[in-house]
Amino acid sequence: MRLILFTSLLLASTAASAQTADEWHQRGREIFEASIEIPTVQGRGQMDEMVTYLRGLLEPAGITDITVHDHGADYGGTQSMVIRWPAAEPSGEKAIILLAHMDVVEALPADWSRDPFTFAEEEGYFYGRGTSDDKQGVVAITTALLRLRAEGFRPTRDIIVLFTGDEETVQEGAELAVTRWLDLSTIEYALNADAGGGAMLPSGQMVGFGIQTSEKTYQSFTFTATNPGGHSSRPRPDNAIYDLADTLTRLENHRFEPRLNETTRGYFTAVADLQTPEVRAAIARWLADENDGEAADIIEAAPTETGMTRTRCVATRLEGGHADNALPQMARATVNCRMFPGTDPAALLAELRAIAAPSNVAVEPVLPARPSDPSPLREDVVDAYTDSVRRFHPDVRIVPNMSTGATDGLFFRQAGVPVYGIEASWGVTPTDERAHGRDERIPVRAFYENIDHWTYMIRRLAGGGEEAQ
Ligand SMILES: [Zn+2]
């Protein structure tokens, strides 16, 4: 199976490549190798080397408006960079901003079958920490900018690039960019290299490409039961651990109200035929009647759709009691919620408190929620994405996508800037889904296609709608 796949990758890669594109693929590969081999892990202090390297590529190409922002020692001394390519022929349109992150999750050589920070190409794959998340995004954007400069491209609007240095940890870069470094009134929307992308089945069939327009909101809560306690030889009728356990059982059985928005409606419409007949029928029923909660429950139970139909909350941590021979005076659980976009945090808190009330368990948010609305499905962005991806994968399914997790894009959405996760890289599902994990990798062909994709997207969206090659 694997051999067949690699053979088909090789053949397709040879057929699809033109002469000049090949040269830029090689340039991108060199930049990829150098970037992967700088371990930009929190606490290792190597962001400076990464930033200096990228600056050294861009400045000789004439992209000289580069600001490196220091985050300060409290955040491991990491850095983020803002790159500007001003409009050569201003059309009056606001800027677009391109997002990617330079930092990567730690990787220990002992956990890998190879050195995570030594770049390698093997059997149709590039290996190394960050090959999928998200050095390939940084490299695709950088290579696209270099190529467009070399080809004499004249942007009709300002192009801004934000490469952050802490997306995997505290996301201070994105927050500061939104609150201090950038004037958001000059920006129309963001294109995010840390979301979107395609999935291929082991058979070599492409499932589809997702354009991410929405993400759920993260919020944790503490559930705390308290009790006067006492000697365990004389149990009281009430007990903090039992109170908490009863509450968590009610939470487990609770179903939040199913909800649909423009993104998830488009998503379910596009993926319905990939599902089992039962789930497919439930999707049809739910799309016809949003209030059909029973249909939504069937969809939510499908492993691929977990979290897609509503807010979900789940217990993630537990503590309690203070001695083997004492009645517990306190028992506490952490419950992590992922709110469906548009959910009122106060309403969710009230709903959780109602679940906890019968057992006298107190519910408090850990941090204030930072909700964000879904970005509208802009026709120009969706059309450009569709046209770009279908150059490599004719007629492939394009799916609007809501992430159940979060990226730097969240901060822009919260601030009212629409964000589109438009990666065109892809991998074989589930074997290539190794972000944050062992032996992270990306198909060579996906990496090269993604360079061509970002070149196309920038040319089309920052070039007055000009059709790219
Ligand atoms: Zn990422």
Boltz pocket constraint, residues with backbone or C-beta under 6 A from the ligand:
constraints:
  - pocket:
      binder: B
      contacts: [[A, 101], [A, 133], [A, 134], [A, 167], [A, 194]]
      max_distance: 6.0
